[in-house]
Amino acid sequence: MERQLTDTLTLAVHLDRLMRKIHADLHPKATRLDDANVGPLGGMVLMTIEENAPISIQDLAKQLARDKGQMTRFIQSLERKALLVRMECPDDRRVSLIRLTPEGEALVTAFRGAMAEVVNTMLVDVGPEEQAQFLTILQKLLKAPSETERGRGSGLEPLRRRSKKI
């Protein structure tokens, strides 16, 4: 059991390093592509919308572990930049769904191209068979239920204010 915990910790540390390396290598490329000045969060938001469109702001906020109010303000900013549009949900008129505009799709395509360049550089010494194994493992990890889906919460739930009794 102790060895498994050590192996899991080592794996977690290496995954964290990999994510930081990808982020650090991607940042200069993405910055050059970011004429709309959406920043790293904007890139994540646009890519998540592209993968799930049409999507509600509430579902988007949940997927990105962000506050709904924060996400609403950010969506308004992206909407003003003509990168996404809102539409009425056919099942519930109180809900707005969002999808990318052609400009938003073009920016996502550019960001994904930059990501592919970064990953391609990182995989230069990894053979095709190892890349296929790595992809299979990544796909399994992405299909695994998250902490939130298992009912453990994300730790990002809003804090409840305690009322003071005077």
N, C-alpha and C positions, 0 to 999 in steps of 0.2 A: 504494500500500500504506500509506504514512504517513497519507494522508487517511482511509483506511478505519479505521486504528487510532485516529485522533483522533475520528472520528465514533462509533466503538464506545465509546470512553472517555466521550465526552459523553453518549451514550445510557445507559451504566452509571451515571454520576453522577446523571442525571435520574431513572432508575428507583429508585435508592437514596433520593433526595429524596422521590419519590412515596410509596414504602413508609413512610418516616419520617413524612410528613405524614398519611397514612392512620392510622398507629399513634397519632400524637399526637392527632388529632381523634377517634379511636375510643375512646381510653382513658377519658375522663370518662363517656362514654355507657355503655361496657361495665362500668365500676366501679359505676355505679348499678344495673345489672341483675344484678350478681354477688352475689346473696344467699348463695350457697354458698361464696363466697370462693375461687374456683378460680384467679383471676389470669389474666394473658395466656397463659401456657403451658397452663393448663387449658382455656382457650377453644380454642387450637390443637389440643390433644389431642382434645377432644370433637368438634370439627368434622371432624377427620381420621377419627375413629372413625365418625361419622355417614356420611361419604362412602364408607367402605370396609368397613362391618360385614358380617358378623363378621370381625374381624382379630386376628391374633396379636400379642402384646406385642412380639415380635421384629420383625415387619413394621412395626408402628407406630413403634418406636424408629428403624428404618431410614428410614422416610419423614420423620420429624421430625429426623433427624440427632442423635439422643440416645443415650446409653449405655443398654443394656438394663436394667442394675441401677437406674439413675435412673428409667427409665420404669416399671419394676415397682413401685417405691416410690410413684411418683406415681399409678399405676393403683390401688394399694391405698387411697390417700387418696380418690380419686374414688369408689371402691367403697363406702367407709365413709359417704360423703355421699349414697349411693343414686342416683348419676348414671349408673352403668354396672354391668353384671353380667358375670361370667365364665361360660363354658360349655365343656364338654369338646369338643375337636375330634373329629369322628366318624372322621377318617382316622388320627389319631395321639393316643392318650389322654394322652401326655406334654405335649401342647400345649393351652394355654388360649386360647380365643377370647373376645373381648370385644365387647359391643354396648351401646348406650345404653338406659337405662330411659326411661319416659315423662317423668320429671323431667329427665333429661339431654337428651332431644329438645326439651323446652320451652325449656331454657336455650340450646341451639344456635339454635333459632328466634328467640329474643330477640336473641342476639348477631348473627345474620345480618340481622335487621331494623335493628339499630344500624349495621351496616356499610353497608346499603343507604342509610340516611339520610346517612351521611358521604359516600359516593360520589355520591349524588344532588346534594348541595350542591356538590361539586367539579365536577360536570358541568353546572352551571347555564348556562355560556356555551358549551357544546359541543352542536352540533346533532345531531339524530337520525342523520343520515348519518355524521357523524364518530364518533358513539358506536358505530354498527354496524361501522365500519372498525376502531375500537379493539378492540372485542370479538373480531373476527376475528383480529387480530394477537395478542391475549392468548391465544386458544385455540391458535394455532400455537406460541407460546412454551411453553405448558404441555404440548404434545404432544412437543416436542423432547426428545431424550434428555439426561439430566443428566450431570454430570461422572462421578458414580458409575456410571451405566449405561454410560458409554463406557469404563469401566475405569480411570479416572484417580483414583478414590477421592475422598472428601469432605474429606480432611484432618482428619477427626474420629475416625479410627481410634484405639483405645486405644494409648497408648505402651507399649512393651515395656520392662520393667526389665532392665537389664544386670546379670548376676550378677558380683559382685566376686570375683576370685580372690585369696586371701590367701596 
